[in-house]
Amino acid sequence: MYEQVIGDGANLFIIIVAVLVGFVAALGYIDAQKTKKEDNRPQ
């Protein structure tokens, strides 16, 4: 019982970290795409 509670907490923590990392990676990707578009714009 006790081990299962700790396991669930660890799994939840890992899921939250994975979602945050994915969110940050997505924001970085979107920002890179915007920067790339602006660089290609004719002056």
N, C-alpha and C positions, 0 to 999 in steps of 0.2 A: 504493500500500500504506500509506504513512505517513499520507496524508490520510484514508484509510478508518478507520484506528485512532482518529484524533482525532475523526472524525465519529461513530463508535460510542460513544466516551466521552461526547461532548456529548449524544447522543441518550439515553444511559442517565441522565445527570445531569438532563436535562429531564424524563424520565419520573419519576425519584425525586422531584423538586421538585413535579411535578404531583400525584403521589399524596399527598405530605405536605400540600399546599395543600387537596386534596379532603378529606383526613382532618380537618384543622383546621376546615374549613367545615362538615363533618358534625357534629363535636362542638359547634360553636357553634350550629348549627340545633337539635340535640337539647336543648341547654341552654336555648335560647330557648323551645322548646315546653314544657319542664318549668316554667320560670318563668311562662309564660302560664297553664298549668293551675293553679299555686299561687295566682296572682293572682285567678282566677275562683272559687276555693273560698270558699263562704260562711263568714263569721266567726262 
